[in-house]
């Protein structure tokens, strides 16, 4: 698999989705040997189920483990260090990872309990959990999420779970962006599988989940984060650590349409969890059988307008969904299904 490619699979069945993506990744050509230590790093920032939009779906991880096991790779560990104030051991239990560990005999490594070592990048000392450097092949499984300080959190920032609590606190005093970029130089990611099935597009800790029905796979964490930034409506310049990591030689932010390979289109009707936050935004939407990928994009766009203080300027409802296919209207529509509207933003999803 070429490093400049990103594969996207849409749907709401994690088990089926990840299988096809893994076949396209051809990881058997890259894992050093059958005895290589494979590390899986999910996002278990805190003890909340994946339905909250905060943590990596356990079904994705379970399917990955089963995929590897059936191909003769049995030296697998799951590593994580939750954020300061929560216990990784509790997150493993609440998020369903203890069951995976018991079923497939895969050890759970609590990085909050790990030994620490230091490495130097650009004259800056970075402390990391020692177990990370014993892994031969690292699979990063972040959640596609927003973040109140860095705007997004995905492939690059997910490695923050590989540092001790004391260092996590120090990262914030350093401004987050610079140390996140430096960390990406220290910890090599061999494969990235992004859980974009359900995520909170505003907060790292979840609570306002949006069903996006997609899984994203790639090898370049800089390219992945550039793509995710674009999905959430940001320019790369809005997330400084992306360009900082690129300058350190971690990857490339040069994203073109030819780099993105969509294996299918999303035709599943949205089933958003109706939090108060989403209900406030839905008053601006006229929906009829909208697909989740399209709907999630619209929810986030409206939320950004609200943050900028511009949402009140929207004088009419935005139409979206398959129910508007073939219909003509003088109103406003989003997605290819509303191409008959006078004002339309195309795309599938937009």
VOPAGU-2260 file (C-alpha; in pm, 1 decimal, decimal comma):
REM VOPAGU-2260
SITE   aa  ch    i         X         Y         Z
SITE  UNK   A    0       0,0       0,0       0,0
SITE  UNK   A    1     135,3     341,9     -95,4
SITE  UNK   A    2     188,8     593,9     182,6
SITE  UNK   A    3      14,1     872,4     -11,1
SITE  UNK   A    4    -320,9     688,0     -27,0
SITE  UNK   A    5    -620,0     710,5     205,4
SITE  UNK   A    6    -897,1     450,4     190,5
SITE  UNK   A    7   -1249,8     529,4     312,0
SITE  UNK   A    8   -1524,6     277,9     376,7
SITE  UNK   A    9   -1878,2     396,8     460,8
SITE  UNK   A   10   -2139,2     206,1     657,5
SITE  UNK   A   11   -2253,8     117,9    1007,1
SITE  UNK   A   12   -2124,7    -238,5    1040,0
SITE  UNK   A   13   -1773,0    -209,4    1188,6
SITE  UNK   A   14   -1689,9    -577,1    1136,4
SITE  UNK   A   15   -1763,8    -574,5     763,1
SITE  UNK   A   16   -1607,0    -234,0     704,2
SITE  UNK   A   17   -1265,1    -297,8     852,8
SITE  UNK   A   18   -1218,1    -634,2     682,9
SITE  UNK   A   19   -1221,0    -486,9     332,6
SITE  UNK   A   20    -994,5    -200,8     438,4
SITE  UNK   A   21    -737,3    -438,1     587,7
SITE  UNK   A   22    -730,0    -639,9     265,6
SITE  UNK   A   23    -651,7    -321,6      73,5
SITE  UNK   A   24    -376,0    -228,1     320,0
SITE  UNK   A   25    -184,4    -552,8     252,0
SITE  UNK   A   26     -29,1    -534,3     597,6
SITE  UNK   A   27     111,3    -886,6     572,5
SITE  UNK   A   28     370,8    -747,4     332,7
SITE  UNK   A   29     484,5    -496,1     594,7
SITE  UNK   A   30     480,8    -675,6     930,8
SITE  UNK   A   31     841,5    -792,1     983,0
SITE  UNK   A   32     760,4   -1151,8    1081,5
SITE  UNK   A   33     492,8   -1377,2    1228,1
SITE  UNK   A   34     659,1   -1330,3    1567,2
SITE  UNK   A   35     670,4    -950,6    1545,1
SITE  UNK   A   36     516,0    -765,4    1838,5
SITE  UNK   A   37     211,0    -581,2    1704,7
SITE  UNK   A   38      85,7    -292,2    1914,1
SITE  UNK   A   39    -270,9    -161,9    1882,4
SITE  UNK   A   40    -324,9     188,7    2021,1
SITE  UNK   A   41    -696,2     283,1    2047,5
SITE  UNK   A   42    -832,2     607,5    2190,8
SITE  UNK   A   43    -957,1     534,8    2541,5
SITE  UNK   A   44    -911,9     885,4    2671,5
SITE  UNK   A   45   -1158,7     812,9    2949,6
SITE  UNK   A   46   -1400,7     546,0    3066,6
SITE  UNK   A   47   -1691,5     610,6    2828,6
SITE  UNK   A   48   -1844,5     370,4    2572,9
SITE  UNK   A   49   -1778,1     442,1    2206,3
SITE  UNK   A   50   -2141,9     544,5    2160,9
SITE  UNK   A   51   -2055,2     864,8    2349,1
SITE  UNK   A   52   -1829,0     974,2    2064,3
SITE  UNK   A   53   -1520,4     965,2    2286,7
SITE  UNK   A   54   -1355,7     623,9    2245,1
SITE  UNK   A   55   -1259,5     372,3    1978,1
SITE  UNK   A   56   -1529,9     121,6    1888,9
SITE  UNK   A   57   -1434,3    -215,9    2042,8
SITE  UNK   A   58   -1583,1    -403,9    1746,2
SITE  UNK   A   59   -1324,2    -241,7    1519,0
SITE  UNK   A   60   -1042,8    -351,0    1747,6
SITE  UNK   A   61   -1184,7    -700,6    1792,3
SITE  UNK   A   62   -1215,4    -748,0    1416,0
SITE  UNK   A   63    -856,3    -630,6    1369,6
SITE  UNK   A   64    -729,8    -873,9    1633,7
SITE  UNK   A   65    -925,0   -1164,1    1479,0
SITE  UNK   A   66    -794,1   -1068,8    1132,1
SITE  UNK   A   67    -434,4   -1080,2    1255,3
SITE  UNK   A   68    -480,8   -1401,7    1452,0
SITE  UNK   A   69    -628,4   -1591,6    1155,2
SITE  UNK   A   70    -320,2   -1494,1     953,9
SITE  UNK   A   71     -77,8   -1631,8    1208,0
SITE  UNK   A   72       7,1   -1318,5    1405,9
SITE  UNK   A   73     -34,1   -1401,2    1773,9
SITE  UNK   A   74     208,1   -1160,7    1942,8
SITE  UNK   A   75     -38,7    -873,4    1986,7
SITE  UNK   A   76     -86,2    -620,2    2265,0
SITE  UNK   A   77    -332,3    -334,8    2318,1
SITE  UNK   A   78    -168,3     -27,1    2469,7
SITE  UNK   A   79    -325,1     286,2    2612,6
SITE  UNK   A   80    -286,6     552,9    2878,0
SITE  UNK   A   81    -605,1     744,0    2959,7
SITE  UNK   A   82    -599,1    1115,8    3033,9
SITE  UNK   A   83    -503,8    1263,0    3368,5
SITE  UNK   A   84    -786,6    1209,2    3616,1
SITE  UNK   A   85    -914,4     877,9    3478,9
SITE  UNK   A   86    -772,9     527,1    3509,2
SITE  UNK   A   87    -680,5     325,3    3202,5
SITE  UNK   A   88    -782,3       4,5    3380,1
SITE  UNK   A   89   -1131,6     144,1    3424,3
SITE  UNK   A   90   -1147,4     252,8    3059,7
SITE  UNK   A   91   -1043,6     -96,7    2945,3
SITE  UNK   A   92   -1336,6    -240,0    3141,0
SITE  UNK   A   93   -1606,2      17,2    3058,6
SITE  UNK   A   94   -1515,6      35,7    2689,5
SITE  UNK   A   95   -1530,3    -341,3    2633,9
SITE  UNK   A   96   -1159,6    -415,5    2598,5
SITE  UNK   A   97   -1135,1    -661,3    2888,2
SITE  UNK   A   98   -1369,1    -890,7    2694,3
SITE  UNK   A   99   -1148,5    -867,8    2384,2
SITE  UNK   A  100    -841,3    -945,2    2593,0
SITE  UNK   A  101    -998,4   -1253,1    2750,0
SITE  UNK   A  102   -1149,7   -1384,3    2427,5
SITE  UNK   A  103    -836,1   -1354,9    2214,0
SITE  UNK   A  104    -566,1   -1382,0    2485,2
SITE  UNK   A  105    -433,7   -1034,9    2401,2
SITE  UNK   A  106    -263,0    -848,5    2689,1
SITE  UNK   A  107    -384,5    -501,3    2785,7
SITE  UNK   A  108     -92,1    -269,7    2859,6
SITE  UNK   A  109    -175,1      16,1    3096,3
SITE  UNK   A  110      76,4     283,6    3000,4
SITE  UNK   A  111      -8,4     479,9    3314,2
SITE  UNK   A  112     175,4     200,8    3498,5
SITE  UNK   A  113     466,7     173,8    3254,4
SITE  UNK   A  114     830,4     274,3    3301,6
SITE  UNK   A  115     940,0     601,5    3142,9
SITE  UNK   A  116    1229,8     696,6    2918,2
SITE  UNK   A  117    1331,8    1021,7    2751,9
SITE  UNK   A  118    1427,2    1102,3    2394,5
SITE  UNK   A  119    1537,9    1430,7    2240,7
SITE  UNK   A  120    1382,5    1604,0    1939,1
SITE  UNK   A  121    1509,8    1943,0    1823,4
SITE  UNK   A  122    1686,8    2001,1    2157,6
SITE  UNK   A  123    1362,4    1923,9    2344,6
SITE  UNK   A  124    1343,9    1627,9    2580,2
SITE  UNK   A  125    1023,0    1423,8    2547,3
SITE  UNK   A  126     928,3    1156,3    2800,7
SITE  UNK   A  127     746,1     851,1    2667,7
SITE  UNK   A  128     624,8     518,4    2807,7
SITE  UNK   A  129     899,1     263,4    2759,0
SITE  UNK   A  130     679,5     -18,8    2629,6
SITE  UNK   A  131     608,2     176,5    2309,0
SITE  UNK   A  132     958,8     129,2    2172,9
SITE  UNK   A  133     937,3    -248,8    2212,5
SITE  UNK   A  134     661,1    -268,6    1949,9
SITE  UNK   A  135     766,5    -385,1    1602,5
SITE  UNK   A  136     451,4    -275,2    1418,0
SITE  UNK   A  137     228,2       2,6    1553,1
SITE  UNK   A  138    -138,2      25,8    1454,0
SITE  UNK   A  139    -295,1     354,3    1563,9
SITE  UNK   A  140    -675,9     352,3    1600,5
SITE  UNK   A  141    -791,3     705,9    1685,5
SITE  UNK   A  142   -1144,3     845,4    1682,4
SITE  UNK   A  143   -1241,8    1119,9    1439,3
SITE  UNK   A  144   -1318,0    1395,5    1691,0
SITE  UNK   A  145   -1311,6    1765,1    1754,4
SITE  UNK   A  146   -1105,1    1918,4    2033,0
SITE  UNK   A  147   -1163,7    2237,9    2226,4
SITE  UNK   A  148    -795,2    2340,3    2212,5
SITE  UNK   A  149    -647,5    2191,5    1896,3
SITE  UNK   A  150    -971,8    2185,7    1691,6
SITE  UNK   A  151    -924,7    1821,9    1588,4
SITE  UNK   A  152    -776,6    1511,5    1745,7
SITE  UNK   A  153    -691,2    1214,9    1530,0
SITE  UNK   A  154    -377,2    1025,0    1424,4
SITE  UNK   A  155    -106,0    1259,4    1550,8
SITE  UNK   A  156    -263,7    1363,2    1879,0
SITE  UNK   A  157    -371,7    1009,0    1969,1
SITE  UNK   A  158      -6,6     927,9    2044,2
SITE  UNK   A  159     -39,7    1151,6    2349,9
SITE  UNK   A  160    -176,2     843,3    2524,5
SITE  UNK   A  161     176,2     696,9    2503,2
SITE  UNK   A  162     329,8     943,6    2748,5
SITE  UNK   A  163     311,7     947,9    3130,5
SITE  UNK   A  164      61,7    1166,8    3314,6
SITE  UNK   A  165     329,3    1412,1    3424,5
SITE  UNK   A  166     432,2    1464,2    3062,5
SITE  UNK   A  167      69,1    1511,8    2955,0
SITE  UNK   A  168      46,5    1803,1    3196,2
SITE  UNK   A  169     372,2    1946,8    3063,3
SITE  UNK   A  170     249,5    1922,6    2702,7
SITE  UNK   A  171     -25,3    2169,5    2790,1
SITE  UNK   A  172     225,7    2416,2    2934,5
SITE  UNK   A  173     421,3    2387,1    2607,7
SITE  UNK   A  174     115,0    2477,9    2399,7
SITE  UNK   A  175      23,7    2123,3    2281,7
SITE  UNK   A  176     104,4    2173,0    1911,7
SITE  UNK   A  177     484,0    2168,3    1931,8
SITE  UNK   A  178     514,2    1865,3    2163,6
SITE  UNK   A  179     250,0    1671,2    1966,1
SITE  UNK   A  180     458,2    1723,2    1651,9
SITE  UNK   A  181     777,1    1620,4    1832,8
SITE  UNK   A  182     608,4    1309,3    1971,0
SITE  UNK   A  183     514,8    1203,6    1618,6
SITE  UNK   A  184     884,6    1206,1    1530,2
SITE  UNK   A  185     961,2     967,9    1818,8
SITE  UNK   A  186     674,6     717,8    1780,1
SITE  UNK   A  187     642,1     569,1    1433,7
SITE  UNK   A  188     291,3     479,2    1319,3
SITE  UNK   A  189     291,3     193,5    1068,8
SITE  UNK   A  190     -84,2     188,2    1005,0
SITE  UNK   A  191    -368,9     422,2    1099,7
SITE  UNK   A  192    -730,5     305,7    1120,6
SITE  UNK   A  193    -959,5     596,2    1208,4
SITE  UNK   A  194   -1287,9     521,9    1381,4
SITE  UNK   A  195   -1523,4     766,1    1213,1
SITE  UNK   A  196   -1837,9     569,9    1293,7
SITE  UNK   A  197   -1943,6     784,5    1589,1
SITE  UNK   A  198   -1747,3    1084,7    1712,4
SITE  UNK   A  199   -1798,5    1406,8    1901,1
SITE  UNK   A  200   -1712,5    1686,3    1659,9
SITE  UNK   A  201   -1661,1    1934,0    1942,3
SITE  UNK   A  202   -1514,3    1770,7    2249,8
SITE  UNK   A  203   -1249,1    1504,8    2308,8
SITE  UNK   A  204   -1441,6    1363,3    2604,1
SITE  UNK   A  205   -1761,2    1298,0    2403,4
SITE  UNK   A  206   -2115,6    1375,7    2509,3
SITE  UNK   A  207   -2247,0    1518,2    2180,2
SITE  UNK   A  208   -2203,5    1216,0    1951,2
SITE  UNK   A  209   -2257,4    1240,5    1578,3
SITE  UNK   A  210   -2293,8     926,5    1368,7
SITE  UNK   A  211   -2062,4     964,7    1068,5
SITE  UNK   A  212   -2055,9     603,2     945,1
SITE  UNK   A  213   -1704,0     583,3     805,1
SITE  UNK   A  214   -1371,1     416,5     872,3
SITE  UNK   A  215   -1055,2     571,4     729,5
SITE  UNK   A  216    -730,2     384,4     669,2
SITE  UNK   A  217    -386,2     511,8     575,5
SITE  UNK   A  218     -15,6     501,0     657,0
SITE  UNK   A  219      76,5     868,1     682,7
SITE  UNK   A  220     -47,9    1037,4    1003,6
SITE  UNK   A  221      13,4    1384,9     860,5
SITE  UNK   A  222    -191,1    1305,7     549,7
SITE  UNK   A  223    -466,0    1145,1     758,5
SITE  UNK   A  224    -492,3    1449,4     985,6
SITE  UNK   A  225    -490,8    1683,1     685,2
SITE  UNK   A  226    -785,6    1487,2     544,1
SITE  UNK   A  227    -972,7    1490,8     875,7
SITE  UNK   A  228    -912,9    1864,6     913,0
SITE  UNK   A  229   -1067,9    1913,3     569,7
SITE  UNK   A  230   -1365,2    1692,4     660,8
SITE  UNK   A  231   -1434,2    1912,3     963,1
SITE  UNK   A  232   -1402,7    2232,0     763,1
SITE  UNK   A  233   -1059,5    2349,8     877,1
SITE  UNK   A  234    -756,8    2461,9     682,0
SITE  UNK   A  235    -432,0    2285,4     765,6
SITE  UNK   A  236    -301,8    2617,0     898,6
SITE  UNK   A  237    -575,4    2602,6    1164,5
SITE  UNK   A  238    -403,8    2301,7    1323,7
SITE  UNK   A  239     -34,9    2399,9    1363,2
SITE  UNK   A  240      92,0    2059,2    1471,5
SITE  UNK   A  241      12,4    1914,6    1126,5
SITE  UNK   A  242     259,2    2140,8     948,8
SITE  UNK   A  243     507,3    2110,8    1235,4
SITE  UNK   A  244     505,5    1731,3    1201,3
SITE  UNK   A  245     545,8    1764,6     825,5
SITE  UNK   A  246     848,3    1991,0     875,0
SITE  UNK   A  247    1001,3    1719,2    1095,4
SITE  UNK   A  248     967,4    1467,1     812,2
SITE  UNK   A  249     685,8    1265,5     967,4
SITE  UNK   A  250     466,2    1278,3     657,6
SITE  UNK   A  251     307,5    1494,5     390,2
SITE  UNK   A  252       5,3    1725,4     401,1
SITE  UNK   A  253     -24,7    1734,6      19,2
SITE  UNK   A  254    -380,5    1610,5     -15,1
SITE  UNK   A  255    -542,8    1569,2    -356,8
SITE  UNK   A  256    -859,7    1394,7    -469,3
SITE  UNK   A  257    -653,7    1118,3    -630,1
SITE  UNK   A  258    -512,1    1031,3    -286,5
SITE  UNK   A  259    -858,3     946,2    -150,5
SITE  UNK   A  260   -1006,3     611,9    -252,2
SITE  UNK   A  261   -1367,6     564,5    -143,4
SITE  UNK   A  262   -1456,8     195,4    -149,1
SITE  UNK   A  263   -1829,5     269,0    -152,3
SITE  UNK   A  264   -2090,9     534,4     -83,9
SITE  UNK   A  265   -2286,9     571,0     237,9
SITE  UNK   A  266   -2655,1     487,2     190,4
SITE  UNK   A  267   -2746,3     429,4     556,1
SITE  UNK   A  268   -3005,6     666,6     695,3
SITE  UNK   A  269   -2881,9     873,9     988,9
SITE  UNK   A  270   -2963,7     766,2    1343,7
SITE  UNK   A  271   -2813,6    1054,3    1539,9
SITE  UNK   A  272   -2841,5    1045,1    1913,8
SITE  UNK   A  273   -3053,7    1346,3    2000,6
SITE  UNK   A  274   -2843,9    1536,6    2250,6
SITE  UNK   A  275   -2951,9    1886,8    2345,2
SITE  UNK   A  276   -2664,1    2027,4    2142,8
SITE  UNK   A  277   -2777,7    1853,0    1824,2
SITE  UNK   A  278   -3143,1    1942,2    1883,4
SITE  UNK   A  279   -3047,2    2310,2    1898,2
SITE  UNK   A  280   -2885,1    2282,3    1555,5
SITE  UNK   A  281   -3157,0    2067,2    1399,0
SITE  UNK   A  282   -3405,3    2354,1    1403,4
SITE  UNK   A  283   -3215,7    2487,4    1101,4
SITE  UNK   A  284   -3251,6    2161,8     905,0
SITE  UNK   A  285   -3531,7    2011,2     698,1
SITE  UNK   A  286   -3432,8    1645,4     670,6
SITE  UNK   A  287   -3583,3    1358,9     469,8
SITE  UNK   A  288   -3398,4    1023,5     477,0
SITE  UNK   A  289   -3055,7    1183,5     506,4
SITE  UNK   A  290   -2746,3     963,3     502,5
SITE  UNK   A  291   -2531,1     991,5     811,9
SITE  UNK   A  292   -2211,6    1103,4     635,5
SITE  UNK   A  293   -2392,3    1393,7     471,5
SITE  UNK   A  294   -2587,5    1484,3     784,1
SITE  UNK   A  295   -2281,0    1482,2    1009,7
SITE  UNK   A  296   -2105,9    1727,3     777,5
SITE  UNK   A  297   -2403,4    1963,4     792,5
SITE  UNK   A  298   -2430,2    1943,0    1172,9
SITE  UNK   A  299   -2065,3    2038,4    1208,6
SITE  UNK   A  300   -2094,4    2321,7     956,6
SITE  UNK   A  301   -2388,7    2469,8    1147,4
SITE  UNK   A  302   -2198,6    2433,2    1473,9
SITE  UNK   A  303   -1904,6    2627,8    1333,1
SITE  UNK   A  304   -2139,9    2901,6    1217,9
SITE  UNK   A  305   -2277,0    2913,5    1570,9
SITE  UNK   A  306   -1926,7    2942,6    1718,8
SITE  UNK   A  307   -1852,4    3232,9    1484,9
SITE  UNK   A  308   -2176,0    3408,6    1580,4
SITE  UNK   A  309   -2316,3    3380,6    1226,7
SITE  UNK   A  310   -2585,3    3115,6    1265,2
SITE  UNK   A  311   -2858,0    3372,7    1329,2
SITE  UNK   A  312   -2804,3    3500,7     974,2
SITE  UNK   A  313   -2944,1    3176,3     831,5
SITE  UNK   A  314   -3295,2    3285,9     730,5
SITE  UNK   A  315   -3421,0    2957,8     584,7
SITE  UNK   A  316   -3390,4    2591,9     660,1
SITE  UNK   A  317   -3128,2    2375,9     489,9
SITE  UNK   A  318   -3278,8    2073,0     312,4
SITE  UNK   A  319   -3092,8    1743,9     308,9
SITE  UNK   A  320   -3166,0    1379,2     231,6
SITE  UNK   A  321   -3259,2    1119,0     -26,4
SITE  UNK   A  322   -3623,9    1220,2      -2,3
SITE  UNK   A  323   -3545,2    1527,2    -213,6
SITE  UNK   A  324   -3404,3    1335,9    -511,9
SITE  UNK   A  325   -3553,4    1462,5    -837,3
SITE  UNK   A  326   -3739,9    1749,0    -668,5
SITE  UNK   A  327   -3719,4    2114,1    -773,5
SITE  UNK   A  328   -3724,2    2391,5    -517,7
SITE  UNK   A  329   -3632,9    2755,2    -474,0
SITE  UNK   A  330   -3482,0    2675,4    -134,9
SITE  UNK   A  331   -3141,4    2574,7      -5,4
SITE  UNK   A  332   -3007,6    2217,2     -12,6
SITE  UNK   A  333   -2694,9    2023,7      79,7
SITE  UNK   A  334   -2571,1    1711,9     -99,9
SITE  UNK   A  335   -2628,6    1567,3    -444,6
SITE  UNK   A  336   -2984,7    1464,5    -354,7
SITE  UNK   A  337   -3088,8    1833,4    -346,4
SITE  UNK   A  338   -2927,6    1929,4    -677,3
SITE  UNK   A  339   -3270,6    2044,0    -797,8
SITE  UNK   A  340   -3271,3    2328,7    -544,0
SITE  UNK   A  341   -3182,9    2680,7    -652,8
SITE  UNK   A  342   -2911,6    2699,9    -387,7
SITE  UNK   A  343   -2719,5    2373,6    -357,9
SITE  UNK   A  344   -2389,1    2247,9    -221,5
SITE  UNK   A  345   -2310,9    1925,4    -408,0
SITE  UNK   A  346   -2118,3    1616,4    -313,9
SITE  UNK   A  347   -2196,0    1270,8    -178,9
SITE  UNK   A  348   -2114,7    1340,1      99,0
SITE  UNK   A  349   -2045,7    1712,4      57,8
